[in-house]
Amino acid sequence: MGGTSQKKKKERQEETVKDFISWFEIPAINFQQAVDFYNRIFKIDMETQFDGNYAMAFFPAEQGIGGAIVTGPNSIPGIIGPLLYLNAGKDLNRILNRVEAAGGRIVMTKTLINPESGYFAIFIDSEGNKLALHSKE
């Protein structure tokens, strides 16, 4: 009988998920415009890949969660749906201050969540996607 209890405990441990996001994709109609937007606000150079009807530009991530700008069938930008929070490093204003010059629009300026969680801001990217930035300071 003790084996059954141990088996259930082991199953619960295996079901525990550490990170609830494993990958993200930000849809784009004008692929190059979207890539330029994110390259500009984050000061990065995204690697791109073209595969038939799809194109992807990858956010550089050596560790942690990765993602990409994607264009192709059923990749439709929008402001309705889940809200993705992008890590803005130490102070999100560093990136938020580049949003409008890169062709985006700020919806909510830097706002305190609480002292433990830090700050967030919401913006619309060059393709019309609503996203957020997050930082501890």
C-alpha positions in Angstrom: 0.0 0.0 0.0 2.9 2.4 0.7 3.9 2.1 -3.0 0.7 3.7 -4.2 1.1 6.8 -2.0 4.7 7.2 -3.2 3.6 6.8 -6.8 1.0 9.5 -6.5 3.5 11.9 -4.8 6.0 11.3 -7.7 3.3 11.9 -10.3 2.4 15.3 -8.6 6.1 16.3 -8.6 6.4 15.5 -12.3 3.4 17.6 -13.2 4.8 20.7 -11.5 5.7 23.3 -14.1 8.5 25.8 -13.2 8.0 28.3 -16.0 4.6 28.7 -17.6 5.9 30.2 -20.8 8.3 28.2 -22.9 8.2 30.2 -26.1 6.3 33.3 -27.5 5.6 34.6 -31.0 4.5 38.1 -31.8 2.6 38.2 -35.1 3.4 40.7 -37.9 1.9 41.6 -41.3 4.8 43.9 -42.2 7.6 41.6 -41.1 10.6 44.0 -41.7 8.8 46.9 -40.0 8.2 44.7 -36.9 11.7 43.4 -36.8 13.0 47.0 -37.2 10.7 48.1 -34.3 12.0 45.5 -31.8 15.6 45.9 -32.9 15.3 49.6 -32.3 13.6 49.6 -28.9 15.8 46.8 -27.5 18.9 47.8 -29.4 19.4 44.3 -30.7 20.0 42.6 -34.0 17.5 39.8 -34.5 18.5 36.7 -36.6 15.9 36.0 -39.3 14.8 32.8 -40.9 12.6 32.4 -43.9 10.8 29.1 -44.6 8.3 29.0 -47.4 5.2 31.0 -46.3 6.7 31.9 -42.9 9.4 34.2 -41.6 10.7 34.5 -38.1 13.0 36.9 -36.4 14.4 35.6 -33.1 14.9 37.5 -29.9 18.4 36.7 -28.7 18.2 34.4 -25.7 21.0 32.2 -24.5 19.2 31.2 -21.4 15.6 31.4 -20.3 12.5 31.9 -22.5 12.9 32.7 -26.2 10.5 34.1 -28.7 10.2 35.5 -32.2 8.5 37.9 -34.5 6.5 35.7 -37.0 4.7 36.4 -40.2 2.7 34.0 -42.4 -0.7 32.4 -42.6 -2.8 33.0 -39.4 -0.2 35.3 -37.9 -2.5 38.2 -37.3 -1.5 41.1 -35.0 -4.1 42.4 -32.5 -4.8 44.2 -29.3 -7.3 41.7 -28.0 -6.2 38.5 -26.2 -3.4 37.6 -23.9 -0.9 40.3 -22.7 2.7 39.3 -23.0 5.2 41.0 -20.6 8.6 41.5 -22.1 11.6 41.8 -19.7 12.9 45.3 -19.9 15.9 44.8 -17.6 16.6 47.0 -14.7 14.5 50.1 -15.7 11.7 49.7 -18.4 11.9 53.5 -19.2 15.1 52.7 -21.1 13.1 50.7 -23.6 9.7 52.5 -23.3 11.3 55.8 -24.3 12.2 54.3 -27.7 8.7 53.0 -28.5 7.2 56.0 -30.2 10.3 56.9 -32.2 10.3 53.3 -33.5 6.7 53.6 -34.7 4.8 52.3 -31.6 2.4 54.0 -29.2 2.5 54.1 -25.4 -0.8 53.1 -23.8 0.3 53.2 -20.1 3.4 54.8 -18.8 5.6 53.2 -16.2 3.4 52.1 -13.3 4.2 50.6 -10.0 2.7 47.2 -9.4 4.1 47.0 -5.8 7.6 47.3 -4.3 8.2 43.5 -4.5 7.0 43.0 -8.1 8.3 46.2 -9.7 6.9 48.2 -12.6 5.1 47.7 -15.9 4.1 49.7 -18.9 1.8 48.9 -21.9 2.5 49.8 -25.5 1.2 49.1 -29.0 3.9 47.9 -31.4 4.4 48.9 -35.0 2.0 46.1 -36.1 -0.8 46.9 -33.7 0.0 44.3 -31.0 -0.6 45.2 -27.4 2.4 44.2 -25.2 3.8 45.1 -21.8 7.2 45.8 -20.4 8.3 44.8 -16.9 11.2 45.8 -14.7 12.1 45.7 -11.0 13.0 49.4 -10.9 
